[in-house]
Amino acid sequence: MDEEDERVPVSADVDLGRAALLPDIDRPGAWLLTLDGSPQSYVDLDDPEYLEFEYVRRLGHVVDLAAPGAGPLDLVHLGGGALTLARYAEATRPGSRQYVVEADAALTALVRRHLPLPAGAVVAVEASDARAALAALPAESADVVLADVFHGALTPAHLTSVEFVADAARVLRPGGFYAANVADGGALDFLRGQVATVRAVFPDVCLIAEREHLDGERFANAVLVAGRARLPVGEIAARAAADPYPAVVLDGRDLDAFAAGRPAVTDDTATGSPAPPRGVFGIG
């Protein structure tokens, strides 16, 4: 079978819906993964350092800045999709030990069958609930914990609480980074609550978002970054500003103002992320 024949759309019922792998006609090795029509991941097999989605690019900055140089890291990915960031970390920090938690076992099987990982990549994928898997990890065992869990277009409520974030902090080494993808729009009530929640656990937090998002002009993804030690906010801001779709970084007093008066979310008060409006992220 030649390359052209292989690059045809693939779709299948998986555990959490209907998945599709769609080839990108503009990039010969690239594929888009959707679940029930919602974009989940974008992978370029020929160039795993290419990150199409802006929020994924920002998570990539966190991986880049987690330690000097290009040495290997211990990474925990909560949410797997098409394993975009695991591929990125293997390309940019070869030899990294990576643990991916993806609740949808059938989705992982589909991805690994059609979009195989590079030979030699040390990536373990477990079909489990992200919070349960996180709770089973040893203390101070990871350099980076990335939370990017969506069931369709929504983050489950039990992954939005201070108890969940505290467990991520437990798993991190003292200099480690926690980063979470948060989707919201309008008045950004959910995002403001997530900022308050992460700040209740970590001493240093920053928020990466596009200005139009912060102004409430559109529904979009923001990235929260946190650590026990001082974050490299200047470096994060420089990278975010240089992206194709530039973002700003809020920290300190600016973040105080953004989350003013918002209580931390607990297991008793947690709700899932808001549903995107019709037409956003390709959802009809």
Secondary structure, 3 states (H helix, E strand, C coil): CCHHHHCCCEEEEECCEEEEEEECCCCCCEEEEEECCEEEEEEECCCCCCCCCHHHHHHHHHHHHCCCCCCCCEEEEECCCCCHHHHHHHHHCCCCEEEEECCCHHHHHHHHHHCCCCCCCCEEEECCCHHHHHHCCCCCCEEEEEECCCECCECCHHHCCHHHHHHHHHHEEEEEEEEEEEEECCCCHHHHHHHHHHHCCCCEEEEEECHHHHCCCCCEEEEEEEECCCCCHHHHHHHHHCCCCCCEEECHHHHHHHCCCCCCCCCCCCCCCCCCCCCHHHCC
